[in-house]
Amino acid sequence: MTDRILDLSESAARLSVRDGLLVVARDGQDPATIPLAEVAVLVVSHPQVSYTHAVLASLVAQGGAFVTCDPRHLPVGMLLPVDAHYVQAERFALQARASLPVRKRLWREIVRAKVRHQGRLLADLYGHDHGLNALAMETKSGDPANVEAQASRRYWPALFADPAWRRDRDAEDGNRLLNYGYAILRAAVARAICAAGLHPSLGLHHHNRYDSFCLADDLMEPLRPIVDRAVVAIVRAAGTDAPLDRRTKAAILQAVTGRAEIQGESRTLFEVASIMASSVVAVFEKRGKHLVLPECCRARKGP
């Protein structure tokens, strides 16, 4: 499995499967073929893209994820493998039995990493972290003081150099671009969780009866600044009303398919997500006490 993401949003297409290949047929063009084993995430947002049942079944059988989008090209649904690990049932049971103190301790580690990375991004862009690194160190087990929210109130206005800027999923500004990038990131993390034999709906902190991907929402938190960095660059170049078009999506996907530092090595974000998910398993199986989280939010291309 590679880290290839396909986004079909620009034109009508017909998808099918032949001999382990995803076949993409467009009117007036020769069909394009891609090995299904190379597709990590398939994103479909054009209303005239059709696909057979075999496309979806074969994609998830290879460990890939399928994301469908609304008319605004924002992801609204996801399909993931349900049988991705040989000891899946055993790990589901361990996950369900994880104690509250353990889950609260792991959430503290996640919040600390997220806030540190937000601070590093601000320092890279503006020369100072607005006190986020110090704030991260104040995080207690379970984050009872809601350091995550305190950091957010400092971070977003500073990131976009606008005192009035807020993270609002329904806003028609740079938030649209964040929504798209986060949804792709969420799919990649959810895919890694399933591959590790865990259930994406059993979270450490996030919990919502209508959310099937609570654990993915937990583990993606330290990775969000990678998307943030790409979106800030787009907004600086094209303004807050930058369209979510092919060029914009390509810039965001380049960030998501870049590399990050973890365990002292440069790894793809798909590898990072896999390492993070495996470290959750190690804690549940009492083979470790701490999560393995990325050390840097500066995603880049290349080995």
N, C-alpha and C positions, 0 to 999 in steps of 0.2 A: 504494500500500500504506500503510495506517495502522497504528497501534500497538495495535489492538484485540486483547484476549485473551478467549477464550470458555472458561469452565470449566463443563462439564456434569457436575454431581455430585449434584444434589439430587433429581432425579426421572428416571424412564424417558423416553426420547425416541427418535424416529426421524429420522435425518438423510438428506437427499437433496439433489439439485442441480436447479435449474430456471432457465434463462435467465441463467446467471451468478450466481445467488443460492443461498446455503446456506439450505435450508428445514429448520426445526426443528419437528417435529410432536409434540405431547403429547396424551394422551387428555383429552377434555373441554375443550380449548383450541383457539383458532384458531391455525393454523401461523404461526410467526414467520419472517421472511425477513431475511437479512443479505447484502449484496454480498460475494462471496468475496474480492474485491480488498481489502476492508477488514480481513480476518482475518489477523493476524500469527501467532497461535498458537491452536490448538484443543486444549483439554485435556479428555479424557474419563475420568471415574473412576466413574460410576455403572454397575453391572453390567448394567443393562437399557437401555443406549443402543446402538442399532443404526445402521449406516451402510452406504451402498452403496459399491462400488468407485469410482464417479464422484465421490463426496465427497472421497476421499483423492487421487485423481488430479487433480481440479480445484483442490484446495487447494494442493498442491505446485506445480502449474503456474503458480499466481499468486504463488509465492514464499513461501507460508505453511509453518508447521511443525505437525505433529500429534504430540501427546503422550498416551500411554495410561498409566493408573495401576493399581496393585494394590488389593486390598481395603481397605488402610489409607489409600487416597486419595493415595499417594505415587507420583510418576512412575517408571515402569520401562522405558519404550520411547519411541523418537522416530522420526519419518519426516520427511526433509528433501528438498528438490529436489536432483537430481543433474546438472542441466544449466541452471545459473542465470547463466552469463556467456558471452559470445561468444568469448572467448579462454581458456576454462577449461583446455583441454589444455596450452596454453603456460604458464599460471600454475601448474598442477600440476607441470610439469617444473622450473620455477624454484624452487618450494617444496621439491621433493625434493632439489634440488642445493644448497640453502642450507647454507653452511659452519657447522661447529660453533662457531667464534668469533663469527659473526654471531648464531647462535641463543642463545649464552650471554650476549652483550651485551644482546640484547632481553629475555631473562629477568631480567637485573639491573634493567632499567627497570621491568618489571612488578612485581617484588618490592618495589622502592622505592616505587612508587605505592601498592600494596596496604597496606604497613605504615604509610605516611604517612596514608592514609585511615582505617586502624584507629585510629591515634593521634588524629586529628581527631575521630573519633566519641567516643572516651573523653573527650577534652577538652570536647566539647560536653555530654556527659552528667554528667561528674563534676569538670570543672575542671582536669584534668591528663591528660597523654597516657601516663603510666607509662614515659616514656623511649623511646617508639616512634619518634618523629621522628628522634632521634639514632641509634637503631639502624638505621633505614632508610638513613641516609647511609653506614653501614658495609658495605653490600651490595657485593660485588665481582662481576665477570663470572662468570656461572654460579652465583652464590651458594654458593661452596664451604663457607662457614661456616654454611650453613643458617640465615640470618637469618630466613627465613620461619617456620621452626619455633620459633626463639627468641622471635619476636614473638608467635606463637600461644600459647606458654606464659604470657606476660604478659597477653595480650589477653582470652582467654575468661574466666578467673576475674574479671578486672576488669570486663568488660562486664556480666556477670550478677551482680556483687557477691557472688560465692560462691567462696571459695578452692578448693572441690572441683570446680567446674564444668569439664567437659572437652568438647571437640568429639568426639562419638561418634555416627556415623550410625545406629546401631541403638538408641540410647537412647530411652526413652519419656518425654521431657521436651521442653524447647524445641528440642532437636535435630530433632524431627519437623517443626517449623515451618520451621527452616532448610533442611531437606532439600527441602521443597516449594518454597520461594522460590528456592533455588539451581537446582533443576531447570527452573523457568520461565525463570530468567535464562540458563541454559545453552542452552535452546532458542532464545532470542532471539539470543544471540551466534552460535550455530551457523548460524542462518538468515542472519545478516549475512555470515558467512564464506563461505557458499555463494554468496551474491549477489555477492561480490567476486571470485569465480572461484577460490577456494582450496579445498583439501580439508580438512575438519574433523578428519580422523584423523592428519594429519601435524603434530605439535606442535613447539613450540619447546623445551619442557622436559618436559612430561608425555609419557610413552610407556608404553603397555601394549598387548600384543597383543590384549587383549579389550576395549579401549576405542576406539570409533569416533569419539570427539569430543575427542581430545587437544588440538587447537588451541583449541577452544572452552573447555576447562578452563583453558588458559593465559590467554586474553584476558579471561575473566570475573573473574579474581582481583581486579583493582582495583575491580570493581563489587560485590563481595560485601558490603561494609559498608552498602550501601543496603538490602539484605535484612536485615542484622543490626539496623539501626536500627528497622525495622518490627517485627521479632520481639521485641526488647527491650521496646518499647512494649506489645506484646500480653502478654508475660509479667508485666510490672509491673502490668497491669490485671487479668489473669485467672489469674496463677500459672503455674508451670512445667507444670502438667497441662492447660493450655488446650486445648480440643478443636480439631482441624483441621476446623472446620465452615465453613459459608458465610460467616459474618461474619469469621472469622479469615482465610480465603482472600482475601476482598475487601480486607482491610487490607494483606495482602502484595502482592496484585496492584496495588493503588493505588501502592505504592512502586515496583514494577517498571515501571509505566507512567507514572511521574513524569518529572521532568526533572533533568538534571545539568549541571554546568559543564564545557565543553571548548572549547579555543581561545578562551577569553574570552567564550563565549556559552552561554546556557541552551538545551539541546537535549533532546529525548526520549531515553530510554535506547536505543531502537531506532536513532536517529540516531547516538548515541554509539558503539554497537557497529559501525555501518557505517563511521564515521570511523576507528575503531581497526583494523578489518579492512583498509580501504584503505591505512592507513599501513604495514601489514605488506607489502602488495603493493609499495608504493613502495620499501621497503627491499630486497626481493628483486629489484626491477628497477633498483636502484642509482639511484633518483631521490631517495632520502632516506636518512638514517643512523639516525634515531630514530623510535620509535613516537609516535603522537599518543594520549595517554591522558587520562582525565578528571582535572580539577584539583580536584574537590570531590566528596565522597560524600553531600552533602546534597541528595538528590533531592526535588523538590517538584512540585506541580501548577501548571498554568497556563503562559502564554507567557513 
